[in-house]
């Protein structure tokens, strides 16, 4: 459990920098490319530590999964993956929601908390959900407006298609990623 907590601390400590005033001074000191490289490296170290820690942590049940949690996840996870896809494109989804990636992570966290009541899962999914909420609240993107009033609907369609493809891949490979088969496991 210690590695899981250490990974979460590393990962989210570095991810808090963009919403703190020190980001600009770090970019001035290091340069934009070194800042991005260091940010990516520390994030990767944190993520690897999270994965290692989660896989090696003991399972301590805290609550039973919510009734129909699997069905709720099957209904909400496509929305999450679509929002994650839209966050990396110039879409109306991104323009309207401002934070589609963070909202997608909140949905992902929520459905996984419903389905997983063990301590390591609670620590993992609650930390991602809490971080996303904090980031939305303190992000300066909330107050900015885009010069473009509308993007092409084609980009929204592409985001939906990419999100649904990602969702199908998650369903197919979830057993290999997380050790839990979702609907079927024939791979």
WOHUJO-V157072 format. One record per residue. RES is the residue in three letters. SS is DSSP state (helix for helix, strand for strand, loop for the rest). OMEGA is omega as a letter, one per 20 degrees, with the letter a starting at -180 (NA if undefined). Layout:
RES;SS;OMEGA
RES;SS;OMEGA
//
This chain:
UNK;loop;a
UNK;helix;r
UNK;helix;r
UNK;helix;a
UNK;helix;r
UNK;helix;r
UNK;helix;r
UNK;helix;r
UNK;helix;r
UNK;helix;a
UNK;helix;a
UNK;helix;r
UNK;helix;r
UNK;helix;a
UNK;helix;r
UNK;helix;a
UNK;helix;a
UNK;helix;r
UNK;helix;r
UNK;loop;a
UNK;loop;a
UNK;helix;a
UNK;helix;a
UNK;helix;a
UNK;helix;r
UNK;helix;r
UNK;helix;r
UNK;helix;a
UNK;helix;a
UNK;helix;a
UNK;loop;a
UNK;helix;a
UNK;helix;r
UNK;helix;r
UNK;helix;a
UNK;helix;r
UNK;helix;r
UNK;helix;r
UNK;helix;a
UNK;helix;a
UNK;helix;a
UNK;helix;r
UNK;helix;r
UNK;helix;r
UNK;helix;r
UNK;helix;a
UNK;helix;r
UNK;helix;r
UNK;helix;r
UNK;helix;a
UNK;helix;r
UNK;helix;a
UNK;helix;r
UNK;helix;a
UNK;helix;a
UNK;helix;r
UNK;loop;r
UNK;loop;a
UNK;loop;r
UNK;loop;a
UNK;strand;r
UNK;loop;r
UNK;loop;r
UNK;loop;r
UNK;loop;a
UNK;loop;r
UNK;loop;a
UNK;loop;r
UNK;helix;r
UNK;helix;a
UNK;helix;r
UNK;helix;r
UNK;helix;r
UNK;helix;r
UNK;helix;a
UNK;helix;a
UNK;helix;r
UNK;helix;r
UNK;helix;r
UNK;helix;a
UNK;helix;r
UNK;helix;r
UNK;helix;r
UNK;helix;r
UNK;helix;a
UNK;helix;a
UNK;loop;a
UNK;loop;a
UNK;loop;r
UNK;loop;a
UNK;loop;r
UNK;helix;r
UNK;helix;r
UNK;helix;a
UNK;helix;a
UNK;helix;a
UNK;helix;a
UNK;loop;a
UNK;loop;a
UNK;helix;a
UNK;helix;a
UNK;helix;r
UNK;helix;r
UNK;helix;r
UNK;helix;r
UNK;helix;r
UNK;helix;r
UNK;helix;a
UNK;helix;a
UNK;helix;a
UNK;helix;r
UNK;helix;r
UNK;helix;r
UNK;helix;a
UNK;helix;a
UNK;loop;a
UNK;loop;r
UNK;strand;a
UNK;helix;a
UNK;helix;r
UNK;helix;r
UNK;helix;r
UNK;helix;a
UNK;helix;a
UNK;helix;r
UNK;helix;a
UNK;helix;r
UNK;helix;r
UNK;helix;r
UNK;helix;r
UNK;helix;a
UNK;helix;r
UNK;helix;r
UNK;helix;a
UNK;helix;r
UNK;helix;a
UNK;helix;a
UNK;helix;a
UNK;loop;r
UNK;helix;r
UNK;helix;a
UNK;helix;a
UNK;helix;a
UNK;loop;r
UNK;loop;r
UNK;loop;r
UNK;loop;a
UNK;loop;a
UNK;loop;r
UNK;loop;r
UNK;loop;r
UNK;loop;r
UNK;helix;r
UNK;helix;a
UNK;helix;r
UNK;helix;r
UNK;helix;r
UNK;helix;r
UNK;helix;r
UNK;helix;a
UNK;helix;r
UNK;helix;r
UNK;helix;r
UNK;helix;r
UNK;helix;r
UNK;helix;r
UNK;helix;r
UNK;helix;r
UNK;helix;r
UNK;helix;r
UNK;helix;a
UNK;helix;a
UNK;helix;a
UNK;helix;r
UNK;helix;a
UNK;helix;a
UNK;helix;a
UNK;helix;r
UNK;loop;a
UNK;loop;r
UNK;loop;a
UNK;loop;a
UNK;loop;a
UNK;loop;r
UNK;loop;r
UNK;loop;r
UNK;loop;NA
//
